[in-house]
Amino acid sequence: METRVANLDGRTIVETAIQDFKTALRGPLLRPGTPEYEDARRIWNANIEKHPALIAKCTGIADIVHAVNFARDNDLLVSIKGGGHSIPGLGLCDGGLTIDLSNLKGVRVDPTGKTARAGTGVTWGEYDHETQFYGLASTGGEISTTGISGLTLGGGNGWLNGMFGTSCDNLIGADVVTADGTFHSVNQDQEEDLFWGLRGGGGNFGVVSSLKYKIHPVGKVLGGFVGWHLHMTKEVMEFLEGFVQDLPDEVGKIGVEVIASREGVPMVIIRPGYFGPIDEGQKLLAPIQKLGQPRYDNLRPMSYEALQSSRDPYWPWGRHNYFKSGFVKALTDDVIETFVAHTRNVPSQHSQIAVEYYHGAYSRVKPDETAYPHRLTGWNLAIGGSWLDASESEKNISWVRAFWDDIEPFTSGGVYVNFMSAGEDDRVKVAYGRNYDRLVSVKNRYDPTNLFKVNENIKPSDSPKK
């Protein structure tokens, strides 16, 4: 008996080989029609529909090695799934093998050494819950259901950017299985090139099983947002462009966003996160609350965990999503006018359009210090289309693309790899800029046949399998 599995030349794999692979695993090997398959195939973005032929639910390094060897020896298309929160659904593949790491859930905190090691199936909500027990945190994604691995390996922007830099800036070690089935424990002193590539280069170099971070004291924070009627968008953006010029690092990140209120009415908001003394933060952010006549103001002291999960209701699992994104040096008149024009005709009340200001520790890292290269102080624009019904996909995607076509001339050319959507292969070099050639050299060494290609792919230069 043979089973057809996607590979490079269309060959089939005999059933006995699949059964041998299944026997070698401690975790389950799922196939279409078997219990748990559909649940394992579920990802955050409902706009992506993929059906792996095999899903290996790995329980540790041994399972990962067996899975990598099986994929390589059989020329399988292979994907790596952590939290399943990738916008283009890169955790899954059609007809191949998905290496599922979602069961790798351990978090070990060293409060004395100020470090934490976590399995790559951990979400930021789970990670923060453990580190905050000790009053500590690392820069992490601001949607708590996002996996730590995909976000960190792609760079990792979050509320603590200004204080401590990105997630990958706080990464100090990783365990990874490369394409030849070899286990590597890497850090700044061990296999420096591979470690450098993991800090922003995504899943291009292997299957990462655990990540080790620096953690920092983080107690009560000042968060929430102030919102105005949509007709205030231009005034709010002009105000914020001036307001951010002398911000201290304690304002870890701040942004303007157009969202729908609980009543479904669109409004423009400013979302700050402040991580210094609360009374000083309240004085610093007071001008925001005095701008115009806000219709909503819930800026308040809260726990870091509360801040980290505050946007969860706006980006739940199961909606259809499509993004376009790029960096903007300043909120110029052209940027603001284009932004305002397209926020007047948003087809879905669930869509959100944001520009976030990155500064402080984020910008003090040299562009070539990590694979993530975007270190200029400035704005990251994200046009996030989000809708409920698949029948509305064409309309919403067309709106995002039209918005992007009009505003792209005013962007600086870079893009945050974690905000890319499916079909943007031509922007991978843009995402890495001058670091791309070094990333290719790391790829040549650790994955010369491009086994790991279901990602924002950095193609090896010496392989015909591209």
Sequence and secondary structure as in RCSB ss.txt:
>XXXX:A:sequence
METRVANLDGRTIVETAIQDFKTALRGPLLRPGTPEYEDARRIWNANIEKHPALIAKCTGIADIVHAVNFARDND
LLVSIKGGGHSIPGLGLCDGGLTIDLSNLKGVRVDPTGKTARAGTGVTWGEYDHETQFYGLASTGGEISTTGISG
LTLGGGNGWLNGMFGTSCDNLIGADVVTADGTFHSVNQDQEEDLFWGLRGGGGNFGVVSSLKYKIHPVGKVLGGF
VGWHLHMTKEVMEFLEGFVQDLPDEVGKIGVEVIASREGVPMVIIRPGYFGPIDEGQKLLAPIQKLGQPRYDNLR
PMSYEALQSSRDPYWPWGRHNYFKSGFVKALTDDVIETFVAHTRNVPSQHSQIAVEYYHGAYSRVKPDETAYPHR
LTGWNLAIGGSWLDASESEKNISWVRAFWDDIEPFTSGGVYVNFMSAGEDDRVKVAYGRNYDRLVSVKNRYDPTN
LFKVNENIKPSDSPKK
>XXXX:A:secstr
 EEE  BSS  EEEHHHHHHHHHH SS EE TTSTTHHHHH  S TT     SEEEE  SHHHHHHHHHHHHHTT
B EEEESSS  TT TT  SSSEEEE TT   EEEETTTTEEEEETT BHHHHHHHHHTTTEE    SSTTSBHHH
HHHT    TTHHHH  TGGGEEEEEEE TTS EEEE SSSSHHHHHHHTTSTTSS EEEEEEEE EE   EEE  
EEEEGGGHHHHHHHHHHHGGG  TTEEEEEEEEEE TTS EEEEEEEEE S HHHHHHHHHHHHTSS  SEE  E
EE HHHHHHTTGGGS TTSEEEEEEEEESS  HHHHHHHHHHTTS S TT EEEEEEE GGGGGS TTTSS    
SSEEEEEEEEEES GGGHHHHHHHHHHHHHHHGGGS S   GGG  TT GGGHHHHHGGGHHHHHHHHHHH TT 
S  SSS    SS S  
